[in-house]
Amino acid sequence: MLRYAHLSHLILGLLLLATSLAHVQGAATPIFTRGGLQLFQSRTRATDCQLILPDGTNCTYQPGTTPAPPHKECSFPNDMGMRNYCLFQVSVTSKHLSGIYSLSYTNSSGDFQEDIYNLYLLGGGVPISALRVIENENIYLRIEYSVPGTMNCDVIYPNGTTEELISSSSQSSPNHWGRKDECGVKIDGVSQQHSGLWKLLISSDEAYIYDEFSVYVTPLSSINTRPRPPIEWPFGGPGSVSMSHANSKYCELWNPRKELVQHTLSGCNYVQSIVTDADNGNWTFVFGVNGKFSEESFTQEIKVIKELFKVNATESERFPGGLDLLCSVSPGEISDCRFTRPDGKVFLSAEGLGNADYSYFGDGFRNGDCGLTIHQLKEADKGWWNCLVKTGAKTKSGFLNVLATEVSDPDEGNHEALVTLQKGSDVYLSCSAHNALEYCWFQHPSGYHFKFSTETVLSGLQENTQPRSYKYDDTLHLGICAIRVGDADVNVDSGEWTCHLGVPGSPEEDHSVPITVRVSESGVISLDKEVVFSNGFAVLKCYSVPIGKPLQYCRFLRPDGNGFNVVPGNNSVVLGRYQYEAEGLEKGECGLRIHSESATAEDIGKWTCVAKLQGKAQEEQDFITLRRIVSDPDEGNHEALVTLQKGSDVYLSCSAHTALEYCWFRHPSGYHFRFSTETVLSGLLENTQPRSYNYYDTLHLGICAIRVAGADVNVDSGEWTCHLGVPGSPEEDHSVPITVGVSESGVISLDKEVVFSNGFAVLKCYSVPIGKPLQYCRFLRPDGKGFNVVPGNNTVVLGRYQYEAEGLEKGECGLRIHSESATAEDVGNWTCVARLQGMAQEGEDFITLKRIEQQQDEGLSTGAIVGIATGGAVAILLIAGLTFYFVRRKSA
């Protein structure tokens, strides 16, 4: 306990010492407080202690005695260790207790002594936080408290000096800022000596208020807005420029075209990914700095430097009979140099390196020279050489033609004429030229133009479809135009694409390169979906996807469902008429040759090509339709009758015994299908969806063939006309009618209404397509009774029905009904029902049988006719007699 008492005495002693040090005899001692308990004590031993508060409250007591009960605003520490000193405690809880405190007492010498204290209570100020300011700026500090009456306002500067800003006895200082009832200070053009702690003091009858302000002055030299040397940016490459300060609030960067290119909340750090001529000029930085009232700005000059790239081939001075190939960049330094010979061999040319046939040529990488000397020109050196030069982050490409007797077209490089790919994969196409390209673009089979972009963008290939992404490779400088289009679609992307190349300085139109694209549902594709017997045979082919991937094996399924395989590499014939014909399984090709003279009805129709790619676990397949065109020696070949099911493609063809200049088809509605070997949309009927069609590129073979998608029962059934244009013919186009029947099922009746003629009627229905063998057929009478008729004999069913057609094996079913034995139950709507061989389900169609009754004329009766005939005869005799009489009389 004694230890704690001594500690308590020590603390009170220190407080007394601090108060003594702060007190100056004859002057008021300032006290700055945030409120709370405040201690007042005498500086010496004393008697007769008295403390007068700002509100007039008088607190008294005698040291060494027990004080009276505590006053509501004054209290007395219960510490006997300080019993010989005056000691008061005041709880400062409001501004009314701020102001002048008077402590009076009789000191140890018996003299009366008075200590005066000015107690200032902390108030709010503006700014409320530390102020950071740039040298030469103005500052404004203010206590956020107004005094309605008379007041004094003082400022204590960081160096400790005090200035009266407002005084009741003198004129206000020019450094005062604010209204007359406000205490504030302003300083124009601060310097570093103004850094530190500032105090503003208000003293009035109402209250004593103060506030403190921390001010930090930053030297003006930290903001460097002096002119900077120009910055060089390489044309076509990246360029960067920056401005940053520790005190930056924000930064704006404006290009020479007065466009805002960057806005940040700190410093600017800008990178121009591709520098163009538009970047040449003055760029402007506009920025705000903490502690500066106005924006700062400065300009930075950017110079765009264009590198010159030259290629040339000259006779070598060091090696007679040789050539010097040079690709140079100016100005600039290169880091890599490569040459590719026409046969594809690559040489890494570098200073000091070479072999027996080639060596480096030029003035060094530092001077931008990439060169190669051909010591002695050989056959392998003739053709187009390519140089690749790397300078910085860029690569430049050049082409040099080493003269040869046969050199490829200087405008045309390499491209794939045929590209196959699977549905959903990327469409990746490319073509090239023996020149760096200025631009390029691809055209889709639909006509859509893919605008050039090396960033991924979305295309709108077709309405009502999801946008698809595409991008070009950044290879124009290499003379290559390459595009990648996402998510290949079988129906949309198959067809002829076109690659268009723009060569710098070319006076001609863009060079265009066609590329045929085929998209498959699987890993195998047939390029010719329909094949017709020609010159006595037909070849069905399918390929791996992409073309060239080796096949492990391949096999075929006939239209009747029977399958077999054919072995490449020999002339073995399978089943007497099938033989392998392709480039080989190792090249990804599977082909089947069928001789037309040995082909049967089971060969006509939809074939399936099945193959397994090497390294794959699953087989893939695609389909080919084989057709036979019946020959007419006068009119060429055509199918006079075509049947097909609803929704399938309408495939029609006719031919002449000569090459055709043009051809066209007319629809039963009169619509004219204009010739196009690319898929286009037709507008057959109003208020119907457009349908695609295309002609086959067979005019040179004398064949006109068309495919129209999505056969419709009501629209496409009827007579189509094929019109053939023969070169040099003085006559009108030769026209060939083709009857088309579209069925809802696998059976069709072409004559929907039949009338008894010459004593009988024949009801017929056919397989779809015509020629597919029927397993059986039967008929349902209008009264719902059914029966079947057997072909190949003259059996009469029910006394009046008999089979009449070409035979079930040819896909025909017919019923002959004799009129003399027909009854009323035969007249009406008949149903022909048949099942095709290999099919599980029957098909049917309807035929209406009508009878036209012969009726007697309801004219003159028989008696009237006889009377008229008799009267006519009498009249003729009378006229003849009169004529004879007059002739005799005249002669007499």
Secondary structure, DSSP 8 states (H G I E B T S, - for coil): -HHHHHHHHHHHHHHHHHHHHH--TTS-EEEEESSEEEEEEEEEEEEEEEEE-TT--EEEE-TTS---S--SSEE----GGGTTEEEEEEEE-SGGG-EEEEEEEEETTS-EEEEEEEEEEE--EESSS-EEEETT--EEEEEEEE-SS-EEEEEE-TTS-EEEEEBTTB---TTB-S-TTEEEEEESS--GGG-EEEEEEEEESS-EEEEEEEEEEE-GGGS--S----EEEETTS-EEEEE--TTEEEEEEE-TTS-EEEEESS-EEEEESS--GGG-EEEEEEEEETT-SS-EEEEEEEEEE--EEEEEEEE-SSSTT-EEEEEEEES---SEEEEE-TTS-EE---TT-B-SSEEE-SS-GGGTEEEEEESS--GGG-EEEEEEEEETTEEEEEEEEE--SS---TT---B-SEEEEETTS-EEEEEE-SS--SEEEEE-TT--EE---SS-EEE--STTS--EEEEE-S-GGGTEEEEEESS--HHHH-EEEEEEEE-TT-SS--EEEEEEEEEESSSEE-S-SEEE-BTTEEEEEEEESSTT--EEEEEEE-TTS-EE---TTS---BTTTEEE-SS-GGGTEEEEEEEGGG--GGGSEEEEEEEEETT-SS-EEEEEEEE---EETTTEEB-SEEEEETTS-EEEEEE-SS--SEEEEE-TT--EE---SS-EEE--STTS--EEEEE-S-GGGTEEEEEESS--HHHH-EEEEEEEE-TT-SS--EEEEEEEEEESSSEE-S-SEEE-BTTEEEEEEEESSTT--EEEEEEE-TTS-EE---TTS---BTTTEEE-SS-GGGTEEEEEEEGGG--GGGSEEEEEEEEETT-SS-EEEEEEEE--------S--HHHHHHHHHHHHHHHHHHHHHHHHHHHHHH-
